[in-house]
């Protein structure tokens, strides 16, 4: 088991990628703090973990609120004795996120508050706990759109994920001597509820798939496997990296400098 004896906090773990990460971490021996703004989904993830014989607890919280994130970290230390792995996964993609002209300021502010500020707050409150544990791993959820323009305008989402990549690199350098590794995951288009709500016709799906060399959408479990690698000792000499899990899309379209 690659995370035996570790305590992991996963935000946005009530559904999608976050649920897959939480369940896989548990199967690999971790005790998991399941954090989400949605109480029902969070409870379902805890029930899933307990059904497979693992230990987990749910903490309701909004990652854009400092006090909520502080409470998530405090729960890990209070209930399970510490924090070893932090996965800043919570994120949103608003259907009205468009280009710079059409996107409302409220959409911009909400998206960056969750997707970027939420990662900052996770690190702000999580890093002291990792220090107290003697070190650990942080995995921040970015996206392939941090490296290339999105096929459909989503300016706030793209900007937020670019910010996550930059934040990850700086934190990795700052905390490298403290035995704290900080990496980012950059998924390509996935068959998740979040994306399928936007690609709501077969034509929209085909238009996206034509750009993916592997010819299919990724699955949340495939991103969870990458998160497990970055969180585990198998990645002990990896920090400040952005791991692309994208079916080859950036290899096909991004020109190296």
N, C-alpha and C positions, 0 to 999 in steps of 0.2 A: 504494500500500500504506500503510495507516494506522498500522502499527507498525514500519515499516522501521527496522532498526538498533537496535531496543529488545530488552532482555532481560526476560522475564516469568517470574515464579514463580507457578504455579497449584497450590494444594493440593487434595487430593481429585480429582486429574486422571485417576485410573485408570478412571473410569466416569462415566456420566450427564452432568450439566451440566459438571462439571470437564473431562471429555474433550472435549466440544463446544467449550468455551472454549479449551482448549489447541490444538486443531486449527485453529480459526478464527484465533486469534492468530498461529499459524505461517503460515497462508495469507496473512495480512496483513503478513508480513515479520518477525515477532518470532522470536527464539531462545527456546525454552521450557524451563524447568526443571519437569519433571513430578514432583510430590510426592504420595505416597500411602502408606498403610499396607499396601496390597495390592500385592505385587511383580508378580504376573502381570498384573493390570490396568494397572499403571503401564508395564510393558514393552510391552503392546499399544498403549498410547497413543503411546509413543515410536516404535514401528514404523509406526503410522499416519502420524505426522508425517513421518518419514523417507521413507515411500513417496510422499508428496505433494511431496517435494523440500525439506523443511524441516530445521532442526537442533533437536535436543532431547536432554535427558539426564534419566534417572530418578534420584530420590533417595527411598529408602524412609524413612518417618518417621511418627511419631504426633504430630499437631499439639497434643495436650495435654501433651507433654513438651518442656520448654524446650530441652534439649540437641538434640533432633531438629530443632526449628524453626531453631535456630541453625545447624545443619549444612546445612539446605536453603538458607538465605541465603548461607552461606559457599560452597556449591557454585556458586551463580550468579556470585559475584564471582571465585572462583578459576578456574572453567572458561570463563566467558564475559565477564569483565571488568567486571561491575557488575550492578546491578539497577535497572530503570526502572519496572516494573509489578509489583504484588503483588496477587494475587487470593486472598483468604481464603475459599475455597469449601468446604473439607471440613466435612461435617456428618453427623449421624446422626438417626434417628427410630426410637426403640425401640417395638416392638409392644405392650409392657406399660406404656407411658407413658399414664396415664389421668388421673383427677381427683386433687385433693390428698389425698383419703382413701385411694384405692387404689394410687397410685403409690409404689413402694418408694423409699427414700432412695438406694439404689444406682443406680437408673435416673435419678433426678434428678441425682445427682452425675456420673454418666458423661455424660449429655446436656449438662450445662453445661460439663463439662471439655472436650469436643470442640467444641461449637457456639459457646461464648462465650469460654472461656479460650483456645481455639485461635486465635480472632481476635485476642485481646489479645497472645498470644505472637508471632503473625505480625507485628503492628505493633511490638511491643517490639524484635524483632530485625531487622525489615525497614526500619523508618524510618531507623536509622543508615546503612544501605546506600543508601537513596534520597537521603539527605543527601550522601553521598559522590559520588553520581552527578549532583548538582546539582538534584535534585528528581525528581518522578515521580507516579504515580497508584496509589492503593489502592482496590480494589473489594472490599467485604465482603458476603458472602451472608447476607441476612436472609430475611424472608418476609412475605407479606401478613398472616399471623396476628399480626404485631407491632402491627397496627392494628385487628384485630377478633378476637373469639373464634373458635376453631376449631369446625367443625361437629361434630367428635367430640373428646372430651376428650383433650388431649395437653399437660398442664400444663407439663412440663419443657421440651418443644420450644418451646412458645409463649413461655415466660419467657426462654429462651435467645435467641430471635430478637428479642424486645423489647430485650434487653440489647445486642445487636449494633447496633440502630438508635441507641440512646443513646450507645454507645461511638463510633460513627461520627461523630455530630454533634460530640461533644466533641473528638475528634482532628482533625476538619476545622478547627475554630476554632483549636486550639492550633498547628497546623502550616501555616496558610494563608500566612503570610509567608515560608515556607521553600520555596515552589514545590512543595509536596506536597499533592495533592488527595486527599480521602478521601470516598468515597461508598458507599452501600449499594444493593444490588439486592434487591427484594422480589418474588419470583415468586409467582404464584397457583398453583392446583393444576396440576401438570404430569403428562404421561404418562411418568413415570420409573419405574424399577424400585422405587425407594424407596417411592413412593406407591401403586403398583399392588399391592404386597405387602399393603398395608393395605386398599385397596379391592378385595378379592379376589373379589367377586361382582358381577354386573351390577346388582343392586339397589343395592349400595353406590355404584357408579359413577353410577347415575342420580340418587341422592339428592344427590350432590355437584354434578353437572352442572346440575341445575335452578337452582342459585344463581349460575351464571356467565353473565352476559349474552351472551357470544359463543357459548355453547352447546357448548363443547368444552374439552378439556384443552389446556394449552399444551405446547409442545415444547421440549426442552432447547436446541435450536439457536436458538430465539427469545430465550431468556435469554442465550445466548452473544452474540448480536448486540447486546443491550443492554449487556453487559459490555464489548464492543469499543468502543462509543460512549463509555462512561465512562472507559475506559483511554486513549483517543486524544485528540489535540489538538482534535478537534471539540468536546470537552467542557471546553475550557481555562478557562472561567469558571464551572464548576460544581463546587462542593464542599459537603459537608455535606448533600447531598440523599439522599432515599430513592426510588429509581425503581421504581415499581410496574409489574410486567409480569404482569398478573393477569386479562386478559380482561374487565375492568370490574367485578370482584366487589366491590372496596372502594367504587367509585363508587356502586354500587347499595345498599350496606348501611351504609356509614359516614357518620354525620352530621357535617358540618363544624362546628367550634367557632365 
